[in-house]
Amino acid sequence: MSGKILVIGASGQIGAELTMKLRSIHGSENVIAADIREGSEELTKSGPFEILDATDREKVGEVCRTRDIQDVYLMAAMLSATGERFPDKAWKLNMDSLFIVLDLAKEKVIQRIFWPSSIAVFGPTTPKINTPQHTIMEPTTVYGISKQTGERWCEYYHKKYGVDVRSIRYPGLISWKTLPGGGTTDYAVDIFHKAIEHKSYTCFLSAGTALPMMYMHDAIRATVDLMDAPASQIKERSSYNLSGMSFTPQDIADAIIQHIPEFTINYEPDSRQQIADSWPSSIDDTPALEDWNWKAAYDLEATVSEMLEHLS
């Protein structure tokens, strides 16, 4: 590639691992990590790092111009549970940051954008089982509303201005490298830490709440594969459905018990239960398979084994 890559929100749950993966592919000096706060030592020592507010149009533009940026991965966002506490801030961060990079691509300052959407774009009126790519979307959270709005703008900028923007509707993501970041699916990360430390976990969702999930390794691979695909193959310019696995808190607890027999779980659903109830239980990602050959590699058993092995 001729230009460089900028990852905005590089200190976050997905951004940190995505940055390291991109550095391993393109060379450390060609991938600039940026976030509003200092990143981990691994992130800051392994390549260029910029302190950057994703909503600062002037500074983002300056970094893109002076650093010769070709691709921007906009990973900065306020997630579902946190967004409900700070709706104004969530809307401003999630929307302003997107418009800044869309406009930079429209002005030909940058060439391509990756922007993550989420299963939060769906709502209680969406078909819950094998939710299709094109369906009813009536999100009930600020995060979901901002992501659904963002999808429409991405498609608009592609059709109107030819902007090469690509997106995935991430399900809940599970990783041993980074701690939870304020999302409704974060129980599926926290449960492993508590299982190892305390042999017990109190879950904020009910036992039978099935949600779409994905192991981080698959999510990073999907992101890289989508960006590597020829533009002619990318048919969805709003965002692609992506599926890994679906499970309930009881399912994941049972899988952990296979490794830690003394582990126990109890349930105290809180405000996040209402958010989870509005989301799909499983996702149909056939278009991603057909357009750019997507297929998940990790199921629940493989994910639980890897999480416990690495965290232990």
Buried (B, 14 or more C-beta within 10 A) or exposed (E): EEBBBBBBBBBBBBBBBBBBBBBEEBEBEBBBBBBBEEBBEEBBEBBBBBEBBBBBBEBBBEBBEEBEBBBBBBBBBBBBBBBBEEBEBBBBBBBBBBBBBBBBBBEEBBBBBBBBBBBBBBBEEBBBEBBBBEBEBBBBBBBBBBBBBBBEBBBBBBEEBEBBBBBBBBBBBBBBEBEBBBBBBBBBBBBBBBBBEEEEBBBBBBBEBBBBBBBBBBBBBBBBBBBEBEEEEBEBBBBBBBBBBBBBBBBBBBBBBEBBEEBEBEBEBEEBBBBBBBBBBBBBBBBBEEBBEBEBEBEBEEBBBBBBEEBE
